[in-house]
């Protein structure tokens, strides 16, 4: 178990090291962007970015997930090459066709999605869709082969190029929303071309006969659920953009950007978890691994969410380039909590995938989507962008409940209910008490809330949350790192 946890940690660090750098650079540069872009421009640009990700999920048709699952069922190197060539060829052909067709109707597409007529922005977005979609497939190949160094080098290069281009285009050339989107994806296209060369024996231009069908049989059923899950990140912005205002969408996007720490942790988990858990072939061992990871995931992300509940106001004031963006602070902790809950959804998604029952994900995703829409309508008007954050949390809770009901008989996982209840009780209790009882501004508020946050690990220690063998394992890990 300890070895598996070390592999998960190592993979997560490698796969998200670039995102950590990106997150840190985002926090450094966001005062620049919010000082130059109006809330409306920022809202439109960030909405385009999430639309690209949603469209990319559709274009990939679950093939990235399928190659991860089927890769470990093949021991022959040539069979694995045929898998990778089929996936890369299919996605390349589909994404190129869609990008070219979309460019022909960029104006109407812009009006339909964004409510503004900007064909240039939409064509830049289509380039981004093409680059992002193909790059995600290449990254999936690097992950299944556990080529961490190549992945790290490529993703870091992507981050550094992206930041440099975006600063030049947005701040230096006053490129507005167009510059913001172009900066994000021109770099991705460059990195994609480089990785195609590095992995040229894995890249195909024609799908292998007979391979695409089984890949799609596994991957395609995951698409509606994945689209529905990610749609939660699109619907809230689209609702704010079209029903409230572009400025409200900009505030919500700013809150999401401030929740970077949680988002990075969840994405690291998302990338490292599936290849690792599918490599554990013994079901009983895998079940224990699921349970242990879930418990400590709740503690780790819960601490970050608690920090944003208690200290989010100061964080927003520090990083807003324009004081108008500080109005996003009430949404920040709820957005962070929503992303943390999404990480738990990934656990149940992988359970369904292990049992080859990915089609069961759709009812859970549909339930989450319905709750999200209902709560957006009910909460955004009275609570503003904070209402959108609460709606996101409600949607993920609905998904978790539904997924648990649908997967509990597929694969036995001995979840540590007592420890989970203790962790959630301490985290939520301290956060709620601090928010209700402590000052919301000034040095006194900052100091007392920081002390409340520091009390959480102490309370977990006093209540003997961590087991002796876990403490010993953590000490061994720290000792190895120190040497």
N, C-alpha and C positions, 0 to 999 in steps of 0.2 A: 504493500500500500504506500509506504513512504517513497519507494522508488517511482511509483506512478505519479505521486504528487510532485516529486522533483521534476519529472518529465513535463508535467502540465505547466509548472512554473517556468521551466526553461523555454518551452515552446511559446508560452504566453508572452514572456519577456522578448524573445526574438521576434515574434510576429507583431508585437505592438511597440517595440522600441522606437520605430519611426513615428508611430502615433503619439508616443509620449513626447518626442521631440516636437512633433507637429502641434500637440496640445500646448506645450510650453511656448512655442513660437506664436501660436494663435492668441494666447493670453497676453503676450508682449505686443503683438501687432493689432489686436482688436481696438485698443484706444486710437490707433491711427485710422483704421477703417471707419469706426463710429464717429471719428472727428471729421471725416471727409464725406462719407455717405449719409444721406438723410435716412431716417427710420424707414421711409417708404422704399428707397432704393435698396437698402439692406434687406428688407422683407422680400422684395421681388427676387433679388439675387439668391438668397437662401432657399426660397421656394423652388427656384429652378434647379438647384442642386439636389433637393430631395425628389423632385420629379424625375431627374436623371436616374437616381438610384432605383426608384420604383419601376421605371421602364426597363432598366437593366435586368431586374429580377425576371420580368416577363421574357426578355430576349434570351436569357441563359437557360430558360425552361428546366431549371433544376439540374442541369448537366454537371455543374460544379459539385453539387452534393452527391450526385450519382457516381462520379468518378472517384470521390473520396471513399464511398461505400464499397464500390466494386473493385477498386485497386487492391484492397487487402484480401480479396477472394481469388486473386491471380498471383501465382508464384513465378510465372514465366515472364522474362523481361520483354520479349517481343509482344506478348499479349498486352502487357501494360502500355507499350508504345502505341499499339493499335487503339487502345482506349483513349489515350491522350490526343492522338492525331484526329480521331473522330470527333471528340469534343471541341477541340480548337477549330477545326474546319467548319463544323456546324455553326458555332457561335460567330465566327468571322463572316461567313456568308450571310447569315441572318442580320447581323448588326450593320453590315455594309449596305445591304438592300434597304433597310429601314432608314438609315441616315440619309441616303440619297433621295428616297421618296419624300421624307420629311422636309428636306431642304427645298423641294419644289413647292410646298404649301406652308412655308415657314410663317408667313403673315397670318393666315387664318388660324394656324396652330397656336401662335402666340396669343391671339385674341381669345381663343377657347380656353386655354390653360391659365393665362395670367390676367386677362381682362385689359391688356394693353396691346397695341399694334407695334411690335418691334421684331421684324423679321431677322435683323442682324443678330439680336440676342438669341433668338431661337436657333439660328444656324450654328452659332457658337455652342449652344446647348447640345445640338445633335452631334457635333464633333466630340463633345464631352461624353455623350452616351456611347458612341462608338469606342472611344479610347478606354473608358471605365469598364465597359462590359468585357472587352477582350483582355484587359489587364487583370480583372478578377479571376478569369479562367486560368491565366498563366500563374497567378499567385496560388490558386488551388493546387496546381501541379507541383509547385515548389513545396507546399505544405505536406502533401502526401508523401513526397520523397524526403521530407524533413531536411531540406536544403536551407537551413536557417541562415547561413552566412550570405548566400545569394539573395534570399528574401530580404534580409536586413539591409544589404547594400542597395538593392533596387528601391526599397521603400523609403530609405533615408534620402537617396538621390531625388526621388519623386517629391518628398516633402520640401527639401531645400530649394529645388527648382520652382515648386509651386509658390512658396513664400516670396522668393525673389521676384518672380514674374508678377505676382499679385500686387506687391508693394509698388513696383514700377508702374504697372498699368492703372492702379486705383489711386495711389497717392501722388506718384510722379506725373502721370499723364492725365489724371482726372477722368479715368475711363468709366466711372460709375458702375452700374450693375454689369454692363458688358465686360469691363475690365476684370471685375471680380470673378465672373464665371470663366472667362478665358484663362486667367491666371491659374485657376484650379485644374484645368484639363489639358492645356497645351503641354504642360510638363508630363502629364500622364501618357500622352501620345508618344513623347520622346522616349520615356522609360519603356513603354510597351515595345517599341521597335528594337531597343537594345536587348530586351529579354527574349524576343522572338529569335534573335541571332544566337544568344547563349543556349537556348533550348531548341535549336533548329531541328534536331532529330526527334523532338516530341511534337512539333507543330505540323499540322496537316492542312491541305487545301481541298481534300475530298474525303467525306466520311467513309469509313470501311463498311462494306456490305454486311448486313446482319448485326452490326454492333449498335447502331443508333437506336433501334427499337427497344432492346433491353435497358439501355441507358435511360430512355424516355419513360419506360414503364416504371422505373424507380423514381426518377427525378420529377416528371411532370405532375404527379399527384401532390408533390410538396409545394408546387407553385401557387395554387390558390390560397393555401394557408400562409405561405411566406408573403405573398402580396397583401393579404388581409392584415397580417401582423405589421408589415412595414407601412401599410396604408394608414396606420395610426399616426405615423410621423408625417404623413402627407395631409391627411384630412384636417388636422388641427390648423395647420398653416393655410391650407386652401380655404377653410371656413373663415379664419381671421382675415385673409386676403380679400375674399369676395363678400363677406357679410359685415365684418367690422370695418377694417381699413387696412391699407398697405402699411401704415405706421404701426398698427397693432401687430401685424405679422412680423415687422422688424423688431419690435420689443420681445416677442416670443422667441424669435431666432437668436436674439442676444442672450436670453435666458438659457437656451440650449447650448450656446457657445460657452457660457460660464459653467455649465455642468460637465465640462470636458473631462474632468478626472473620472467621473463615474462612467461616462461613455467609453473612454479608453479601456477601463477595466473590463467592461462588458464585451467590447469588441475583441480584446485579447482572449477572453474566455470563449467567445464565439469561434475564433479561428483555431485555437489550440485544442479545444474540447473534442470535436467530432473525430479527427484522425486518431487521437489518443484513445478515446473510449471504445471506438470500433476495433482497435488493435487488441483489446482485452477480450479474448474469446470465451473465457470461463464466465458464465452468467452470474454465479454466486459472487465471484470476486468483483465483477463489474458492478453488481448491485451495491456492495459495500463501498465501492469507490464513488458511485453516484451520491450515496448518503453523506459521506465525509466531505466531499467537495461542496455539496449544497449547504451544509452547515457553515463551513468556513467562508463560503461566498457571501452568505447573508451577513456574517460579522464584518467582513472586509468592506463590502459596499455600504453596509448600514452605517459604519463609522463615517464614511465620506458624506452620505446623505444627512446624517445628524449634524455634521459640521456646517453644511449648507443651510439647514434649518436654523441653526443658532447664529451663524456668522454671515449669511448670504447678503445681508444689507451692506455690510462693509466691503464685501467682495465686489458688489455691483458698483458702489461708489468709487472704488479704486480703479476699476477698469473701463468705466464709461468715458469715451472720448468727448461725448456731449452729455451734459447733465440730463437731457431729456430721456436718455436710455435707462436711467436709474429706476424709472417706473416699472422695469422688468423684474425687479427684485422679488416681489411676492410670488412670481411664477417659478423662480429658480429651484427651491427645494422640491417642489412637486414634479418638475421635469426630471430632476435627478432621481427621485424615487421611482418615477415611471421607467427610466432606463434601467435601474437596478432590478425592478420586477421583470423586465424583459429578459435579463440574464437567467432568471429562474424558468422562464418560458422555454429557453433553449435546452434546459435539462430534460423537460418533458418531451420536447421535440425529438431529442436524440433517443429517448426511450421508445417512441413510436417508430423511429427509423430503425432501431435495432430489431424491433419485432416485425419489420417490413409491413407496417400498418400506417404509412404516412398519410393515407387518405383520411384517417381519423382526426388529423389536425384541422381540417376545414371547419367542422362545427365549432371548435374552440375559437378559431380565428373569426368566424362569423359572429359569435357571441360577443367577442371583444369589440368588434367593429360596431355592432348595434349599440352597445353600452356607450361607446365613445361618442357616437353621433347624438344619442339622447342626452348625455351629460354636457356636450358642447352647447346644445340648444338651451339647456336649463341653466348652465352656470356662467357662460361667457358674458351674457348681458349684465348680471349683477356683480360679477367678480372680475371681469376683464380677463387679462392674459393668465392670471392665476387660475381662473375657471378652466381654461384650456389644459393647464398642467394637471389639475385634479381629475379632469375627464380622462386624461391619458392614464393616470394611475388606476382609475376605476375600470378602464378597459382591460388592463393587464391582470387585475385581480379576477375579473370575469373569465379571462382566458385560463388563468392558472387553475381555478376551480373546475372548469370544464375539462381541461386536459387531465387533471388528476382523476376525475371520474371515468374518463375514457381510456386511460392507460394503466390503471392500477392492477388490472387483471392480465395485461399483456406481458408484464415483466416485473418481477418482485424486487422492490427497492426498500430496504429497511430504514426509511427516513428517521432521523433522530428527533422525534417530535418534542421530547422534553427539553432538549438543548435548544432547539429552534425556538420554542416558546419563551425560554429564558432570555435568549439573545434579543428577540423581537421586543419582549417586555422591557428590558433595560434600555435598548436603543430608543424605542418610541416613548417610554416614560420620561427619560431625561430630556429628550428633544421637546416634548409637549410641555413639560414643566418649565423648562428654560424659556420657551417662546411665550408662555402665558405670564410668567412671574418676573422675568428679568427686563431691565431697560432695553429699549430698542435703538438708542443712539448714545454718543459720547463714550469717553474712555471707560466709565463705570460699566456701561452695557457691554462693551467689547471684552473687558477683563472678566466679568462674572460669567459671561457666556463661554469664554475660552476655558474657564475653570470647570464649568458644567461638562463641556466636551471631554476634558481630560479625566473627568470622573468615570466615564463610561468603561474604559479598559480596567480601571481599578475595581469597579463593581463586578465586572465579569470575572476578575481574578478572585475576589472575595467570595463570590458565589460558587467557586470551583467549576466554572464553565469548562475550562480546558482540562483534558485528561492528562495524567502523568506521562503517558507514552507520547502524547502530542507535544508536551513541553520539552521532553527529552529529544524528540525528533527535530523540533525547532532549534534547540541548542546545537545539535550536531550540524544542522544546515548552516547556522551562523558561524560555527567553528570552521567549516569547510570554506565558507566565503572569506573568512578573515585570513586564512593561510595563503 
